[in-house]
Amino acid sequence: KQWYQRRVRGSRVGSISFYRSLSAGRVGLGNEIPGHTLDDIMKTELLKDAPAEQVSKIWTDYHVNKEGFVSAVVPSLHYAEIEAKGKLCPRFVYAVPKDNGGFDMVYSEIHQHRISFTSLEAFKALQANAPPLLEIFHYVDFQQTKDIVLMRGAFKAPFTSAEAVFLVNQLQMYYRIDPERFKLVHTFNHNPMFFDFNELIKNLDSPDLKKPASQSGETE
């Protein structure tokens, strides 16, 4: 029995491919894009009865050394907290330190299960038409049945994989791990005149927010 129409690199069990072909598209912060549903990427019907551990391994293995992507498997409760806070405070800015000692400012917006990142400069100039440099998708298809949410981030130059991972880690820190830092997110959304960029920069010195040393290569 043929389980797939076109072979793509991915995890397999026997002759079964769990993944579909997926074409990429150029989009802005406010547009719909291919791959926004998990079924566009994986054959979810083949995984309905699979345990969470197997689904997690298939997802992780598929993204190993996959150029331009970062991925993770997020516990349902962790994602539920990010989702709830994202509805309350969908916008934020992040600082990304550079090797020359400076830093770039990155603007983000949360749209349901999608989080888009672009340069703050581009957003000021182009608003919703600003080209995203990193798009994070949280696929909730298995949230209720397997207690996991699959995350996939697609990034492009000038971002590196290390910078993409750094932004994902900052997102976790501000929206889930540290209630004190979430106060900064709340201020940015609801009392922007009191938002202090200096506090954002100070947080870069925290050990839990240091950018990975390597800025080249792909991160799984």
Salt bridges, closest charged atoms under 4 A:
ASP39 OD1 - ARG20 NH2 3.24
GLU45 OE1 - ARG20 NH2 3.25
ASP61 OD2 - LYS57 NZ 2.56
GLU81 OE2 - LYS85 NZ 2.89
GLU83 OE2 - HIS113 ND1 3.87
ASP104 OD2 - LYS98 NZ 3.61
GLU109 OE1 - HIS111 NE2 3.25
GLU135 OE2 - ARG114 NH2 2.93
GLU163 OE2 - LYS98 NZ 2.69
ASP178 OD2 - ARG181 NH1 3.23
GLU180 OE2 - LYS183 NZ 3.02
GLU199 OE2 - LYS202 NZ 3.53
ASP208 OD2 - ARG181 NH1 3.46
